[in-house]
Each structure stands twice: as structure tokens, then as C-alpha cells.
Amino acid sequence: MPNRKSIMKFIHTADLHLDREFEGLVQETPFQPYRILEKIIDLAISEAVEVVLFAGDNFHQSQPSIKIQNYFIEQLTRLQPYGIQAVIIFGNHDYYRESVYWIDFPEHVTVFKSETVTTQKLTLKTGERLAVSGFSYQHPHLSVNKVEDYPEKDGSCDYHIGLFHGEFSGQSFAPATLTDMLAKDYHYWALGHIHLANQVADNVIYPGTPQGRNKKETTNLVVLGEMTPTGNLIYFRDLAEVHFETLSIDLSACQTLVQALTFIKSNLVDTATFYSLNLENYETIADHLQEAVDNDELLEELRQSHVIVKLKLMPLSSETDELTKIVVPDLRLPALDLEQVYSLLPHKQEIRAVFEDADFQDEVQENLALFASQHFEFGGTLDEN
């Protein structure tokens, strides 16, 4: 049996989507979402961790640009002088194909490239041994339970971690069960794919995406963990430069437009927050406020000093009564016919390959749904998540 003689510190992150921009913005911002990786590497160095675990979807595209590939390697290389290792798997967005990469991974970086579950054994700077089991997607979808293929805990190593990108429901992304995971008796399961943080069990964790890209991604965390002889200590760290926030602002005390503008601005306290604003109880100034919202004057004024994703007037109480008497139309956009779109483009093999990519198709439909939710809401009483 190995002798666990010290604390093994690690960072677990997932779903960086380095080449994905902020969504829903129409104004420029100095923030660059990919720079979250620099903060993760900074934390790894300052905390003197042994290993950084990347649980898939490091990139948003299945063929990331040369520039973003080099940026990834540059940041990973910063770990090497400190004896910190990195372990990487690829997810459904950045499913691995060697042919699209222009980079070599440094020696201190362990990369799982196969869709077959394998185990890699690392010697840490403490001299202890770490076993990591995992796999990478080589296709945008996986319908099989991959956890069944993970081996039992390796008793010859001091620690054993499962690195996994997938879900506990559905059929398309390596559907798994918590029972199967716990049966392996690993010290820790580092999960990816779900963009909201979720501690499924004490040692089975989704950290969520470390930098949210839209108003639905509200938990922007990484895991800073310590494995001790008596168990794990888990700390969640928020390193995000930018956060999305939805504010409901009650204007019932505002008797004039001047008071309303002053009060709204007083609620915008952080220039690193991207706000979605719901204005409520504005009866006294309803007519002029409605006009300023309809012609975007108020929106443009607020955008002088803050990032405003969306500005919305919630229905007044009298309007709510009236709304119950009408039928709310279905404002969902119809599914996009990609075959029809393709017929209008040059018939090249490369374009056909893109349009047949299931991941591309899913992303187009998701973006359409997001556009519809942000621009065609009716009544304002539905949950905006």
C-alpha cells in the first residue's frame, strides 16, 4: 500500500471555451473572456498545487484557431518551472482530432486523446503517485455510458482521480450514473460539461464554467482541492473578471424622470458586471418611461458607463389584469433549415462538412433560442432563465 505522507493540492476546472465570446452584447467591452485561463494558472502557482485538471471543452470550436491554441500552450508552459503538472481531456465541443492541431503539448502536460478510457500515472513533485483515468471525445456526441469502462481504484498509487466530461441524464453526452462513479471508490471525480457549479457528491463535482458568457451562466467557479489522508477539503474560487446579473429595480418611489434615472444608476454599482434590468412599479412616469425605453434613449444613456445586456419594462399591475384576457402567442423561432441555407452557398466539401456537423447544428439552434429569449419576450412574467 502507498504511504500518503502529505497533502496533495489540485485545481479542477472545466468548460473554459477559450474561443467563445460574450453573448447578447451590442457594446464594446475591454474584457476578454479567454483571459480567465491566466487567472487559473496564477492561482495554481500561488497555491503551489501539484496538478491542474482540465475536464473538457477547453475550446468552444472543434477546430480552434492557431492563435488560441498557442495561447493555451503558453499558459500551460507557465506551470513547468514550479513543478506543476496538467492533465487534459477534450469534450464534445473540442472533440479531439490530431489533424487540426498546430501545437505540441509540453512534457509536464498529460493529454488523453482517445475515446477509450485509459489510466495515466503521474509522479508528483512530492514524490507521491497519482493515477488519473479518463477519455476524450473524438466525436461531438457519445451515447454510451463511459463510466462503466473506468477501472477500479488503483491501490498502488497514493491517489486516484476520474476525469470525465458528460452528464447524468440525456443520451448524447456519455450519460452516466452517480452509483457507477461512486462504485469505483476514487478519491475524486473531476467533471465537466455542465456550465453551472454542482457538487453532486462530496467528491463528485462540476465546477461550472469559470467565466460565464451569458446571463444564464451565473456560477463561475474553479475547485481548489486538498487531498489528505483523512479525506478531501474542497474550496470553490470565483476568478471571473465579469459576472452577468439580472436586477429588478422598483421605481415606485420615483415621481419624476430625474429621480428614476438617478435611482436606476445608483443600482449599477460595478463596471465589471453585465446587467439585465427589469424596471417595476413605474406608474407615475409610465408614459415617458415607456417612450424612452421604446426608442432606446434610456438604454443608450445607461450604456455610457455600464454594460447593459437588456432593459425591460415589467407589466404594471393593471396591465397584468388585462394580459389574462388575451392569448399569448408562441414567439419561439422555427427550427432553421440548414439544408436550405446550404443550397444558397457554394457547394464545397468543406462547407458541407461544417453543415453536417451535429455540434454545429446544435449550436446554431441554441443561439437562435437565445436570440428569441432576449428579443421576443411577451408580458415579462416568465422566468428569464
N, C-alpha and C positions, 0 to 999 in steps of 0.2 A: 504493500500500500504506500502511496506517496505521502510525504510529510508536508502538510500545508503549514508553513512556518511564518507566513506574513500575510498582509492584506494585499489583495490583487485589485487595483483600481482600473476602471474602464469607463469609456464613453460609448453610449449606444445612440446612434442617430439613424434616421431613415427618411426617404421621400424628400431629398433635397431639391430635386427637379431644377438643377442649376440653370438650365437654359429656358426656364419658363418665366415670363414677365408677370407683373401685377395685372390683374384682370378688373375690368369695369372702370378704369381710369381714363379721363379725357384731358387731364392736365399733366404737365411735366413734373417730375419729382426727382430730387437728387439721389434718392435711394436706389441701390441696385440689389435685387433680391439674391443674386448668386453670392454676394459677399458674406452671407451667413456662414459659408464654409470657413472663411478666415477666422471668424469668432469661435467656431468649434475647434479649430486647430489651436488657437490661442488658449482655450480652456484646457485642452489636453496637455499642453506644455506647462501651463501654470499649475495644474493639479498633479503633474508628474504621473500620469496614468501609464499603465503598461500597454494598453491596446485600445484602438478606436474601431468600433464595429459599424459598418455601413450596411443597413438592411434593405438595399434595393431602391430602384428608381432614383439613382444618383443624378441621372439626366432625365429630362422630360421627353426628349426625342429619341427614337430608336437609332438615329444617325446624327449624333451631336457634332457640332462644328469643331474644326481643328482648334480654334481659339479656346473654346470651353473645355475641350479635352486637355489641352496644355495647362489651363488654369487649374484643373483638378489635380494634375500631376505636380505642379508647382507647390500647391498647398500640402499635398501628401509628403512631399520631399522635406518640408519643414520639420516633420516629426523625427526624421532619421538621426540628427545629431543628439537627440535626447533619448535614444534607445526605445522609442515608442513605435509599436507595430500597428498596422492597419489591416483589417480583414473586410473584404468587399464581396457582396453578391449583387447581381443585376435582377431587376424586377420586370414587370410587364410593360412598362414604358420604355426602358432602356435595354430590352432583352438583348442578350449578348450575341454578337456576330463579329468574329475577329476581323473580317474583311473591311469593316467600317472604321477601325481604329488606327490612328496615326501615332500612337504612343506606346511606349513600353512602361510597365509598372516597375517601380524600384524594388530592390530585394527585400526591403522591410515591409512590403505590401503583399498580402496573400489574397489572391483573386480566385473565386470559384467561377469557372467558365462553363461548366457542363450542367445539363439539366438532370443528370444523375446525381443523387445525393452522395457526397464523399465526406471524408473527415481529414482535416489538416491538423498537424500537431506542431505547436509553436513553443520555443524555449524563450521565456520572458527574461527581462533584464535582472529579475530577482533570482534566476536560475530555476524557477518552477516551470512546470509543463502545463500548457493549455491545449485542450482538444476543442476544435470548432467543427461542427458538422453543418453542411448547408448545400445549396444548389443555386444555380442561376437560371432564369428563364432564357430560352433560346427562341421562344415564340411569344406573341403578345397575349396568348391565353393558355392556361393549363387547367384541365378539367379533372385531374386525378389528385387523390389525397397523398401528397408527397411525404407527410409526416410519418406515414407507415414505413417509409424506407429509411428513416433515420435510425442509426444503431443505438443500442443501449449505452448508458454512460460508460465511458472508458475508465476503468478503475486504475489504470497505470498512470494516469495524468492527475495533476492536482485539481484541475478544473475542467469542466466540460460545458460548452455553450452551444445552443442550437440557434443558427441564423436562418431566418425564414421570412419570405415575402409572400403573403397570401391572406386568406380570410377564413372566418369561421362560419360563413354562410355563402349561399350562391353556388355557382357551378363553374365559373370561368377562371378563377384565380387560386388554384391549388387549395380547394376547400379542405379544411382540417377540423379536428375536434380537440377541445381542451383536454379531454380524457386521454387521447393518444399522446399529446405532448407531455402531460404530467407522468405518464407511464414510463417515459424514457429516463426519468429521475435526473435530468440535467440540473446543473447549478443555476442556469439562467437561459431563458428563451428571448432572443433579440428579434422582435417582429417589425415588419414594415408592410406598407400598402394602405393602411387606414390613416387618414390625414388628421384625425383628432386623437389626442392622447387617451389611452385606455390601459389601465393596469388590470388585465384580465385575471391574473392571479398574482401572488406575491412575487413570483419570479418569471412571469409571462407578461411582457409589456410591449404595447405600441407607444412610442414617444410622440407620434404625430409628426407632421411636417415642421421643421424648425423655423421656417419663415412662411407665414401664410401669404397666399397670393390673391385671395378674395375674401369677402365678408363671411363666408361660411367656415373658413379655416381659422378658428379663434384660439386654439390651444397650440402654441408654438414652443415646443419643448425638446430638450435632449435629456437623456438619462446619464447622470454621473453616478456610477455604482461602485460599491466596495464589496468584494467577496472576502469573508472572514471564516475562520474555522467554525464559527457558530451560526453562520447564515449571511444573508446579503443585507447591505444597507443601500437604499435607493434614494437618490435625490434628483428632483426634476429641476432643470435650469432653463430659464427663458432667456435666450440670447438674441431674439429677433430685434432688428432695428426698427421695424414698423409693425404696428398692430391695426387691424381693422376693428372698428367699434360702431355699433348701432345705438344711437341716442334718441330717446323720446323726450322732447322738450315741451313742457307745459307753459303755454303763453297766457293763461287765464289772468295773470296779474298785470299784463301789459295792456295799457289803454291807448297807446299811440304806436305808430310805426317805429319811432325813435326808440321807445322802450323795448319793443320787440327785437330790433336789431341788436341793441346793446345786450339784452338778455341772451339772445342766441350766441353771440360772440363770447359771452362770459362762460359758456359751457364748452367752448372749444379751447381746451387748456394745453394741448400737446401738439406740436408741429410734426411729431413722428407718429401720429395717429391718423388713419384714413377713415373719415366719418361718413356714415349714412345717417341722415337726420329725419326724424318723424316729428312734425310740428302738430301739437294738440291744443285744443281749447282756446281757439283764437277768435271767438265770436265777435268781439268788439272791433277787430280790424280785418274781418274776413274778406271783404270785397277787395281792398287794396292789397292785402297779402296774397290773395288768390292771383291777382293780376301780376304781381312781382314774381310769383312762382311760375306762372304760365309763360311769361316772356323771358325767363331765366335771369332776370336782373338780380334777384336776391342770391341766386346760386353763384353768379359771377362775382358779386361783392364778397361773399364768404370765401371764394377761392383765391382772393387776393393774398390771404395769409395762411390758409389751410387747404389740405386736400379733402375735397368733398366728393365722395363717390356718388351720392344720391341725396336729393332733397325731396321730401314728400309731405303733403298736407294730409293728415288723417281726417276722416269724416267727422263733422260735428255731430252732436247728439241728435239734432233734428234731421240731419242728413241720413243718419243711421236708420231712423224710423222709416224714412222714405225708401231706403235701399231694400228693405224687406219686401217691398211690393213689386219689385221687378226681378226678372230672371237675369242672373249674371252670366254673360256669355263666356264660352270656353275660349280663353285667349292663348292657349298653347299653340306654338308654331307646329305646322305639319312636319312630318319626317322629311328630310331632304333626300331627293332622288339623285344619288351620286352618279348613277349611270347616265342620267340626262345631262348632268353637269359635264361628265367626261366626254359626251358626244359633241360638246361645243369646243373642246380643246384639241390641239394637235394629237393625233393618235400615235404617241410614242410609248415604247415599252416601259420607260422609267415612270411616266405619268400613270400608266395603267397599274404598275406595281404599287404606287402610292395609294391610288383609289381603291385597290383591292385589299389593302392592309386593314384588318379589322380594328386595330388600335386607332388608326387614323379615322375610321368611320365613327367609332365610339366618341372620339374627342370632338369631332365636328358636331355630332348631335348634342353632346354635353354643353358645348359652347352656345349652341342655339337655344337650349333650355335656359342657360344662364342669362342670355340676352333677353329672352322673353320675360324672365322673372324680374329683371331690372327695369324694363321699359314698358311692359304692358300689364302692370298690376291693376286690379279693379277694386275699388272700395276700400282697400287698405286694412281690412280686418283679418286677413290671413296671416299665418306665421310666415315670416320672411326667410326662414332658414331654407 
